[in-house]
Amino acid sequence: MSDLTRNINALLDEINDIKANKSVTDDSVENIINDLNKITNNGLNVNDIFTNNYYVNDMNEDKRCASGKIYGFKYSN
């Protein structure tokens, strides 16, 4: 997974944390959207960034998912 993809995922996770009142930052959704627009050139440089016809396992992403932090929500048993 590229650095751009990781940064986008982190910002989207933070939006979900804010919406779930679980954010540990003072950031707002509007600021995060502005950050997303900056790093993606208003969405112009992210065509097919999450499309992967040939799946390659990303061990760091697996660790993040295994930790319970999936799509901005912390799950626990």
Rosetta silent file (secondary structure, phi, psi, omega in degrees, C-alpha in Angstrom):
SEQUENCE: MSDLTRNINALLDEINDIKANKSVTDDSVENIINDLNKITNNGLNVNDIFTNNYYVNDMNEDKRCASGKIYGFKYSN
SCORE:     score description
SCORE:     0.000 S_00000001
   1 L     0.000  134.813 -177.241    0.000    0.000    0.000 S_00000001
   2 L   -75.374  163.386  176.880    1.402    3.393   -0.955 S_00000001
   3 H   -61.192  -38.645  178.943    2.006    6.252    1.473 S_00000001
   4 H   -61.040  -45.728  179.806   -0.774    8.211   -0.217 S_00000001
   5 H   -61.999  -43.543  178.635   -3.216    5.355    0.318 S_00000001
   6 H   -62.351  -41.413  179.540   -2.186    5.025    3.982 S_00000001
   7 H   -65.348  -41.609  177.362   -2.601    8.768    4.522 S_00000001
   8 H   -62.278  -46.658  178.738   -6.038    8.745    2.925 S_00000001
   9 H   -59.373  -42.180 -179.666   -7.067    5.772    5.081 S_00000001
  10 H   -63.579  -41.722  178.845   -5.780    7.503    8.226 S_00000001
  11 H   -67.546  -40.100  177.238   -7.740   10.664    7.443 S_00000001
  12 H   -65.773  -38.171  175.123  -10.899    8.693    6.678 S_00000001
  13 H   -61.285  -39.989 -179.701  -10.452    6.762    9.945 S_00000001
  14 H   -66.066  -38.162  175.156  -10.162   10.077   11.790 S_00000001
  15 H   -59.745  -44.816  178.625  -13.435   11.292   10.231 S_00000001
  16 H   -63.165  -39.107  177.644  -15.109    8.119   11.480 S_00000001
  17 H   -62.760  -42.788  178.781  -13.572    8.629   14.942 S_00000001
  18 H   -62.176  -46.011 -179.233  -14.890   12.193   15.068 S_00000001
  19 H   -64.518  -29.165  179.218  -18.370   11.084   14.025 S_00000001
  20 L   -92.857    7.677 -178.382  -18.313    8.366   16.695 S_00000001
  21 L    57.315   35.643  179.752  -17.029   10.854   19.318 S_00000001
  22 L  -117.806   10.967 -177.577  -13.887    8.735   19.750 S_00000001
  23 L   -74.958  141.320  176.949  -11.374   11.174   18.320 S_00000001
  24 L  -104.022    8.473  178.689   -8.363   12.073   20.428 S_00000001
  25 L  -112.629  168.145  176.492   -7.541   15.139   18.310 S_00000001
  26 L   -96.051   15.523 -177.586   -9.068   18.605   18.118 S_00000001
  27 L   -72.824  157.379  176.212   -9.451   18.277   14.363 S_00000001
  28 L  -114.962  161.641  178.550  -12.771   18.845   12.612 S_00000001
  29 H   -59.799  -39.331 -179.751  -14.322   17.003    9.682 S_00000001
  30 H   -62.124  -42.364  178.216  -13.982   20.161    7.601 S_00000001
  31 H   -64.604  -39.121 -179.926  -10.236   20.365    8.308 S_00000001
  32 H   -67.397  -40.936  177.086   -9.780   16.702    7.420 S_00000001
  33 H   -61.485  -40.841  176.064  -11.696   17.150    4.173 S_00000001
  34 H   -61.394  -42.471  177.380   -9.404   20.095    3.361 S_00000001
  35 H   -62.158  -43.109  177.951   -6.383   17.863    4.111 S_00000001
  36 H   -60.349  -43.866  179.260   -7.809   15.131    1.877 S_00000001
  37 H   -62.968  -36.697  179.135   -8.324   17.633   -0.926 S_00000001
  38 H   -66.349  -48.291 -174.532   -4.727   18.859   -0.563 S_00000001
  39 H   -77.218  -16.885  179.878   -3.079   15.442   -0.686 S_00000001
  40 L  -107.664    7.362 -177.008   -5.321   14.171   -3.487 S_00000001
  41 L    53.196   52.109 -177.838   -5.298   17.346   -5.614 S_00000001
  42 L    55.886   34.964  176.176   -9.075   17.600   -5.093 S_00000001
  43 L    86.614   -0.906 -175.403   -9.419   13.937   -5.979 S_00000001
  44 L   -75.390  -25.357 -176.306   -7.665   14.191   -9.328 S_00000001
  45 L  -107.503   27.461  179.745   -4.660   11.976   -8.489 S_00000001
  46 L  -124.688   20.995  177.480   -6.435    9.068   -6.839 S_00000001
  47 L   -60.002  125.333  176.811   -8.091    7.319   -9.777 S_00000001
  48 L    60.503   23.823 -178.556   -8.140    3.572   -9.081 S_00000001
  49 L   -67.857  -29.590 -179.763   -5.875    3.969   -6.031 S_00000001
  50 L  -100.368    3.477  176.451   -7.932    1.444   -4.069 S_00000001
  51 L   -87.227  124.836 -179.828   -8.482   -0.882   -7.041 S_00000001
  52 L  -140.207   93.385 -179.599   -6.189   -3.862   -6.869 S_00000001
  53 L   -66.451  -26.790 -179.878   -6.955   -6.629   -9.335 S_00000001
  54 L  -115.697   87.905 -174.144   -3.922   -8.542   -8.121 S_00000001
  55 L   -60.257  128.980  174.671   -4.242   -8.526   -4.346 S_00000001
  56 L  -119.372  126.009 -177.027   -0.947   -8.330   -2.499 S_00000001
  57 L   -66.068  133.402  178.012   -1.070   -8.928    1.227 S_00000001
  58 L  -111.303  106.233 -174.937   -0.008   -5.933    3.315 S_00000001
  59 H   -61.601  -37.085  179.403    1.252   -7.172    6.686 S_00000001
  60 H   -66.643  -38.737  177.273    0.983   -3.748    8.336 S_00000001
  61 H   -67.558  -37.559  175.972   -2.644   -3.396    7.271 S_00000001
  62 H   -61.197  -41.409  178.656   -3.296   -6.909    8.594 S_00000001
  63 H   -64.436  -40.702  178.983   -1.807   -5.895   11.961 S_00000001
  64 H   -62.376  -43.983  179.302   -3.989   -2.772   12.045 S_00000001
  65 H   -66.500  -40.984 -179.803   -7.095   -4.831   11.340 S_00000001
  66 H   -66.366  -25.061  179.877   -6.103   -7.494   13.866 S_00000001
  67 L   -73.061  -11.674  179.701   -5.688   -4.790   16.519 S_00000001
  68 L   100.476   -6.814 -179.991   -9.412   -4.110   16.240 S_00000001
  69 E   -92.075   94.087 -176.941   -9.095   -0.726   14.564 S_00000001
  70 E  -124.657  123.399  178.157  -11.093   -1.254   11.393 S_00000001
  71 L    52.833   37.040  173.677  -12.621    1.595    9.396 S_00000001
  72 L    85.678   -1.452 -179.512  -12.315    4.001   12.296 S_00000001
  73 E  -113.823  136.659  179.635  -14.136    1.879   14.830 S_00000001
  74 E   -96.792  114.970  178.175  -12.440    0.143   17.715 S_00000001
  75 L  -100.294  141.717  176.178  -13.892   -3.301   18.253 S_00000001
  76 L  -140.886  152.214  179.914  -13.204   -5.312   21.335 S_00000001
  77 L   -96.543    0.000    0.000  -14.302   -8.701   22.591 S_00000001
